Amino acid sequence: TKWIQLNRGDEGIFSLFEKCRALLNDGGLFIMEPQNWKSYKKNARICETTKAHYQSIQFKPHEFKEWLLSEKGGFKSCHMLFPPRATPGFSRTIFVFTK
């Protein structure tokens, strides 16, 4: 999700979510591992495009779940998978959304 937003902005992430929903049958699963906002900042200065998109992002990763479960997002439920604590550098929660 980070690289999509840094390269395509909020429009890119909304487009991804909408395409994933459209491609899934009812009961289908969308699995997502969003990066935290702090991670975006570390990579925002790679080029002018990513810097500009970083500065314009309004839809933050902590808002993804709520939006995907809203009427606009179109998903019915979400289960979260938590990584083992013994895995350094991979402590992000994995979200499993059901259409």
Rosetta silent file (secondary structure, phi, psi, omega in degrees, C-alpha in Angstrom):
SEQUENCE: TKWIQLNRGDEGIFSLFEKCRALLNDGGLFIMEPQNWKSYKKNARICETTKAHYQSIQFKPHEFKEWLLSEKGGFKSCHMLFPPRATPGFSRTIFVFTK
SCORE:     score description
SCORE:     0.000 S_00000001
   1 L     0.000  -36.422 -178.577    0.000    0.000    0.000 S_00000001
   2 H   -59.049  -49.509 -175.583    2.860    2.383    0.781 S_00000001
   3 H   -69.427  -31.089  176.211    4.380    2.206   -2.681 S_00000001
   4 H   -64.666  -47.368 -179.320    1.019    2.568   -4.383 S_00000001
   5 H   -68.713  -38.432 -179.735    0.279    5.755   -2.448 S_00000001
   6 H   -68.646  -26.910 -179.782    3.782    7.167   -2.823 S_00000001
   7 H   -98.397  -22.810 -176.399    3.655    6.615   -6.598 S_00000001
   8 H  -129.479   -1.841  178.926   -0.060    7.252   -7.277 S_00000001
   9 H    71.317 -168.491  179.749   -1.357    9.169   -4.260 S_00000001
  10 H   -59.996  -36.773  179.247   -4.727    8.640   -2.624 S_00000001
  11 H   -58.118  -38.635  179.686   -6.320    8.103   -6.027 S_00000001
  12 H   -65.635  -42.267 -177.803   -4.048    5.094   -6.546 S_00000001
  13 H   -72.193  -38.992  175.332   -4.941    3.390   -3.267 S_00000001
  14 H   -62.345  -40.600  178.629   -8.685    3.962   -3.765 S_00000001
  15 H   -62.644  -43.543  176.729   -8.340    2.542   -7.273 S_00000001
  16 H   -58.031  -50.390 -177.980   -6.555   -0.551   -5.921 S_00000001
  17 H   -60.797  -42.125 -179.213   -9.233   -1.162   -3.309 S_00000001
  18 H   -67.219  -39.854  178.763  -12.040   -0.708   -5.827 S_00000001
  19 H   -67.352  -40.846  178.409  -10.404   -3.042   -8.370 S_00000001
  20 H   -61.761  -45.032  178.399   -9.793   -5.736   -5.750 S_00000001
  21 H   -61.039  -44.337 -177.473  -13.426   -5.565   -4.638 S_00000001
  22 H   -65.435  -32.189 -178.162  -14.657   -5.718   -8.242 S_00000001
  23 H   -79.306  -19.616 -177.026  -12.510   -8.764   -9.040 S_00000001
  24 L   -88.159  142.406  170.134  -13.691  -10.783   -6.043 S_00000001
  25 L   -78.059  163.774  174.090  -16.808  -12.924   -5.927 S_00000001
  26 L   -56.721  134.088 -176.856  -19.036  -12.680   -2.848 S_00000001
  27 L    88.840   -7.369  179.015  -17.176  -14.415   -0.036 S_00000001
  28 L   -69.239  158.452 -176.159  -13.813  -13.748   -1.700 S_00000001
  29 E  -111.919  137.100  172.997  -10.844  -12.625    0.397 S_00000001
  30 E  -115.768  117.207 -177.577   -8.673   -9.523    0.047 S_00000001
  31 E  -105.968  127.578 -174.673   -5.462   -9.844    2.051 S_00000001
  32 E  -135.929  138.896  175.508   -3.594   -6.644    2.871 S_00000001
  33 L  -125.020   83.168 -177.037   -0.492   -5.815    4.888 S_00000001
  34 L   -71.939  146.068  173.879   -0.407   -2.017    5.135 S_00000001
  35 L   -80.553  154.004  176.147    2.732   -0.197    6.132 S_00000001
  36 L   -79.983  162.434 -174.963    2.524    2.264    9.004 S_00000001
  37 H   -61.106  -34.982  179.212    2.674    5.997    8.300 S_00000001
  38 H   -58.167  -36.501  179.184    6.191    6.296    9.749 S_00000001
  39 H   -65.968  -33.701  178.360    7.420    3.962    7.005 S_00000001
  40 H   -61.284  -46.109 -175.612    6.029    6.274    4.320 S_00000001
  41 H   -59.023  -39.182 -179.001    8.099    9.198    5.580 S_00000001
  42 H   -61.418  -30.486 -174.760   11.339    7.195    5.317 S_00000001
  43 H  -106.761   -0.187 -173.728   10.740    6.591    1.600 S_00000001
  44 L   -67.564  -24.089 -174.051    9.020    9.819    0.593 S_00000001
  45 L   -93.846   14.687 -177.809   12.187   11.546   -0.585 S_00000001
  46 L   -61.475  -40.949  177.416   13.189    8.984   -3.217 S_00000001
  47 L  -155.052  174.764 -178.085   12.129   11.315   -6.032 S_00000001
  48 H   -63.414  -34.794  179.577    9.993   14.378   -6.637 S_00000001
  49 H   -63.341  -49.717 -178.853    6.928   12.256   -7.462 S_00000001
  50 H   -66.549  -36.075  178.221    6.996   10.336   -4.194 S_00000001
  51 H   -63.376  -44.689 -179.307    7.723   13.514   -2.263 S_00000001
  52 H   -65.686  -43.226  179.651    4.746   15.298   -3.846 S_00000001
  53 H   -66.654  -41.617  178.205    2.404   12.382   -3.256 S_00000001
  54 H   -55.608  -45.186 -177.893    3.580   11.969    0.345 S_00000001
  55 H   -68.497  -22.918 -176.917    2.773   15.616    1.026 S_00000001
  56 H   -97.727   -8.051 -175.860   -0.693   15.289   -0.546 S_00000001
  57 L   -64.617  126.309  177.055   -1.821   12.043    1.129 S_00000001
  58 L  -110.401  -28.547 -176.154   -5.008   12.531    3.139 S_00000001
  59 L   -93.923   98.415 -173.610   -6.087    8.868    3.410 S_00000001
  60 L   -86.552  154.474 -177.650   -3.740    7.389    6.019 S_00000001
  61 H   -53.946  -34.084 -179.392   -3.091    3.647    6.555 S_00000001
  62 H   -68.709   -9.991  179.326   -4.857    3.610    9.927 S_00000001
  63 H   -97.534   -9.654 -175.055   -8.065    4.582    8.048 S_00000001
  64 H   -58.168  -49.389 -175.412   -7.962    1.753    5.476 S_00000001
  65 H   -58.297  -49.304 -178.429   -9.847   -0.818    7.563 S_00000001
  66 H   -60.044  -43.090 -178.888  -12.747    1.501    8.395 S_00000001
  67 H   -66.378  -45.036 -179.022  -13.104    2.593    4.760 S_00000001
  68 H   -62.090  -30.350  179.118  -12.934   -0.953    3.370 S_00000001
  69 L   -87.804   -3.774  178.891  -15.707   -2.015    5.785 S_00000001
  70 L   -80.753  173.637  177.601  -17.865    0.992    4.879 S_00000001
  71 L   -59.061  -39.403  178.784  -20.564    1.004    2.206 S_00000001
  72 L   -65.299  -40.654 -177.950  -18.078    2.592   -0.222 S_00000001
  73 L   -70.485  -38.451  172.939  -15.430   -0.034    0.517 S_00000001
  74 L    82.201   11.656  177.426  -17.863   -2.897    0.070 S_00000001
  75 L  -101.487  146.967 -174.172  -16.328   -5.520    2.349 S_00000001
  76 L   -87.437  -36.159 -175.860  -18.419   -7.355    4.968 S_00000001
  77 E  -152.454  167.202  179.485  -15.860   -8.311    7.583 S_00000001
  78 E  -142.826  132.268  172.125  -12.212   -8.196    8.564 S_00000001
  79 E  -115.630  142.699 -179.272  -10.035  -10.615   10.489 S_00000001
  80 E  -111.949  137.299  176.085   -6.587   -9.602   11.638 S_00000001
  81 E  -111.227  128.385 -177.390   -3.543  -11.844   11.763 S_00000001
  82 L  -105.518  130.564 -178.940   -0.778  -10.814   14.121 S_00000001
  83 L   -71.019  156.059  175.321    2.834  -11.825   13.404 S_00000001
  84 L   -64.695  146.675 -178.853    4.917  -13.595   16.038 S_00000001
  85 L   -66.999  -17.734 -176.757    6.947  -11.190   18.135 S_00000001
  86 L   -82.294   10.488 -178.409   10.111  -13.091   17.296 S_00000001
  87 L  -110.126   87.650 -177.885   10.140  -11.785   13.721 S_00000001
  88 L   -62.823  138.089  178.068   12.151   -8.527   13.734 S_00000001
  89 L    83.398   -7.622 -179.552   11.205   -6.066   10.987 S_00000001
  90 L  -128.885   56.695 -176.269    7.951   -7.859   10.169 S_00000001
  91 L  -102.569   23.008 -179.989    5.659   -6.770   12.935 S_00000001
  92 L   -85.151  143.626  175.841    2.836   -5.514   10.731 S_00000001
  93 L   -74.941  141.183  175.510   -0.693   -6.820   11.135 S_00000001
  94 E  -103.522  129.811 -178.920   -2.181   -8.630    8.144 S_00000001
  95 E  -102.655  132.576  177.200   -5.812   -7.814    7.372 S_00000001
  96 E  -118.563  107.428 -178.700   -8.098  -10.370    5.722 S_00000001
  97 E   -98.372  139.093  176.994  -11.247   -8.752    4.330 S_00000001
  98 E  -108.350  130.090  178.496  -14.234  -10.770    3.134 S_00000001
  99 L   -81.171    0.000    0.000  -16.389   -9.436    0.332 S_00000001
